Amino acid sequence: MDPLTDMLARARASGSLFASTTLHGRGGLDMQGDTSPLALHVVRRGPLWLRAEGTTTRLETGDVVLVRGGTARSFSAGPEEVPAPLSVLLAGRTPEPGVNSLDVPGPGQASVLLCGVYALHGSVCDSLLEVLPGVALVPAGDGPLGRVVDVLYDELDGAAPGQQTALDRLLDLLLVHALRAHFASGAAVPAWYAALDDPAVSQALHALHGDPTARWTVEGLARTVGLSRAALARRFTAAVGEPPLAYLTGWRIALAKEALHRDGSTLASVAREVGYASEFALSAAFRRTVGEPPGRWRERTRPA
């Protein structure tokens, strides 16, 4: 299992929420109040104008936009139009899982924007979100991303049994192919993603993510990938930015953070789940990595 697969498998979409917004003529949609960790927008019928981070960008049909961390943005049918706040357009409506429709009336030709919200849970995807810009534009084109977009259109246009499951998995596919295309465009990539180009380091990462609870040593990991201990340590550190066991500790702590917020979890059960022999061993590693004990961290970061 590679790191991206591991992250997205743990944060996979469930109960995906999609909105299909039709903007007529002078219509516009201001999404400044959106606080979702990650949103994906697809221009089903363009053109549209995106305003975000101080710039205005023309979007064409098929373009995909990744938006991180509730970045303020607006979409409009014209470059000079004044968008209306999302809260006003919804007028008290609460979006539900599945497909939500929103129509912004006005004169002129209609543009259509699809919005999908990806609710990344816990801490496992922090290293992915941190490397993404506030807004990333990815043209869909005729490749895999474009084909996923086409299937998404088909699913949104119908109401066949199992639609919610199909939408969940399509949102997963849309995110994976959008991320691949974004990273392939020359954008900054996480060290662990770039490290997958080194076959030995890639194999080591697959092993660590495949069984993070195993009692890994550098020697054992080196035997797994067919290198000497020194060679693996050197190549892994150069590619990933830290030694193998330091990387493993960081990943285990990320998993522990996610588990600590789970109802009914105890420090002892979390320790077993993420590969520590006792709660004391987990507490020591957690304090070294995070700077405070796990119990205090859990109380401080407890979700509303």
N, C-alpha and C positions, 0 to 999 in steps of 0.2 A: 504494500500500500504506500503510495507516494504522499507527501505532505498535503498537497491540494485536495486529493481524494479524501484523506482522513478528515481534514477540516470541514469540507462540504458534506461529507457523510454524516458528521455529527450535528451539522447545522442545517440539514436538508429541509427544503420547503415543506410546509404542512399547512393546509387551510389557506393556500395562497390567495391573495386579494389582487384582483385585476380591475382596472378602471379603463373604460373606453370613452375618451372625451372628444366630442365633436366641437370644433371651434369655427364659427361662421364669421367671415368678413373681418369685423373689428374685434372679434372675441379674443380673450386672453385668459390664462390661468396662472395665478400666482401661488406657488407652493411653498412660500416662506415658512409656514407653520409646520411643515412635515418634519418629523423627528425620527423617521425610520432609519435603522443602521445602514441599509443599502436599498436603493431603488433602481429599477431598470425601466427606461422609457423607450418605446419603439414608435417611430413615425410611420403610421400606416398609410396616411395620405398627406403629402406635403404640398408646398413647403410650409415650414414652421420656423419661427425665430425663437431661439433660446437665449435668455439673459441670465448670466451667472458669473460670479466672481469678477464683476466689472466689465465684462465683454458681452457683445451680442453676436450670435453665430446663427447662420442660416442652416437649417436642417432639411434634408431631402427625404423622400420616401425610402423606407428601409433602414434609415440610420438608427443606431442603438446608442443610448446614452446611459452610462453608469454614473450614479450619484451617490456619494459616500456621506454618511454621518449627518443627514439632515441639512446638507448644503442648501442655502437659499437659492431658488431659481424660479423662473417663470417662462411660460411658453405662450406665444401669441401668433395669430394668423398674419400679422404684418409687423414690420420692424419698428413702427412708431406707435403701435397700439398700446393702450394702458390696460394691463391684465387685472382681472378681478380676483380678490383673495379666495382661496379654496373654501375657507369657512363660510363665506357669503354664498358661494355657488352651491354648496351642499345644503345650506339653509336648514340645519338641524338633522339632516340625514346622517345615519351612521353606516359607513361602508361595511359590507358583509363579505365573508369568503366567497369566492367565485367571481362572477363578472358583474361589475357595476357600470352603469351607463350614466354619462353626464353630457348634457347638451348646452352649449353656450350660444344663444341665438344672436343673429346679426345678419346684415346683408352680405352678398357675395358668395364665392365658392367655399365649400366646407373643407377643413383640414381635420385629420383624425389622429389622435395621440393615444397610444396604449401605455398604461402605467402598471408596473408590477412591483409589489413591495416584498422584499426578502428579509424576513425577521431572523437575523443571525443571533443565536442564543449563546450566552456564556462568554468565555474568554478565548475559546479555541481559534477564533477567526481574527483576533486582534492584529496579528502580524500581517494578515492579508489586507485588512482595512487600512492599516497604517501606511502601507506603501501606495495605495490608490490616491490619485488626486481627488479634489472635491468633485470635479466633473470630468468624465472621460468620454469622448465621442468616438464611436466605433462604427464605421460604415459596414452594413451587413454584406453587400455584394452578392456574388453567386456561390460562395463557398458554404461550409457547414453552418455558419451562423445564419446566412440567408435562408437555408433550408429549414432550420429550426423555426425561424420567424414565419415562414410559409405555413408550417404545420400548426403553429400557434394561432394564426389567423383562422385556419379551418376549424380548430377546436372552439375558438371564441364565437364563431358564427353559428354553432349548433348547440344542442342541449342533450347530447346523448348520455346514456348511463355511464357512470364512472368519470364524468367530466372533471370533478374536483381533483381526482387522482391524476388525471392526464395533465391538468394545469400545474399541479405541484411539480411533476417530473419535467414538464416543459420549461418551467421557470428554472429548475436546476440546470437543464441543458443550455438554456439561454445564457445563464451566468457563466457556465464553464467555457462555452465558445466565445463569449464576449471577452472574458479574461484572457483566453489564449490569443485572440486577435489583438487585444490591447498590448499585451506583453510582447507580441511579435512585431508590433509597430515601432519598436525602439524605445518604448517607455521604460521608466525605472522598474525593475523587477525585484522581488524579494530574493535575498541571497540563497535561500533554500530552493527557490524555483530555478534560478540560474544554475545551481549546483547539480541539478538533474542531468545536465549535459555531460557531466563526468560519470562514466559508467560505474566506476567503483564507488564513488560517493553516492550516486543514485541508488545503488544496491544497498549501501549501508542505511540510507534514509528509509528505503522500503522496509528493511529489517526492523529498524527502531519503531517505525509507525505500525508495522504489522504486529508487533508484540512489545508494547512499551513497558509491560509489567515484568518482563524477563530480567534475570540478574545479569545484565550486560556488563562485560568488561571490554576494554579496547582490544585485548588479545582475542577474545571470542568473536567480536565484531570483525576483526581483521581476518580471522580464519573464514568467516562467512563469505567475505568478498574476495578472498584469495590474495591478500596483500600482507606484508609484514606489519607489525604493530606501528613502527615508526613511519612507514610509508602511508598507512591509512590516516594516522593522526595528522601528518603534514598536509595531505591532500584535502582531508575533510575540513581542517581549520582554515586552509586557504580559500576553499570554495564557500563554506557556510559562514565563516567569521568567528567560529568558536569550536573548541574540541568536541568530539562525539558525545562524551558523557555530560558535558555542560549543556549541550543541545538537548539531550535526553531529559535532564533535570528540568530545563525550561518547559519542555512539552508536558512532562508529568505535572508540573505546577499549574500549567494552563488547564489541564484536565481536572486537577484538584479544585481549582476555582469554580469550574462549572459544576462539579459534584457537590461542593459545599453549599450552593444555593438550592440544591434539590431538597424538597420536603422530606423530612425524616432522616436525613443523612447525619452520621456522626463522624467524628474525626477518625475513629478506628475503622469504620466501614470505608471511608474515603481513602485512607492509607492503603488498605488491601486492594481497593479498586484500581489505584494508580501505580502500584508496584513497590510500596514501602512495607518493610517487615512489621512496623509498629507505628502508632500515632506519634510517638516521640521522634522517630526518624523523619516522618513527614513534617512535623512541626519545625524541626531543625532546618530541613531543606527549604521549607516555606519561608522561614524567617530570614535565611541567608539570601534568598532570591527576591522576596517582596519587601523585606525590611520590617515586617511586623508579624505577630503570630497569626495563624489561620483563623482562630476564633474572633480576634479583634477585626481582622479583615472582613470576615463574613458579616459582622454586625454593621461595619461602616459602609459596606457596599450592598447591603440587602436591597433587592429590587422592590419598588413600590408595588 
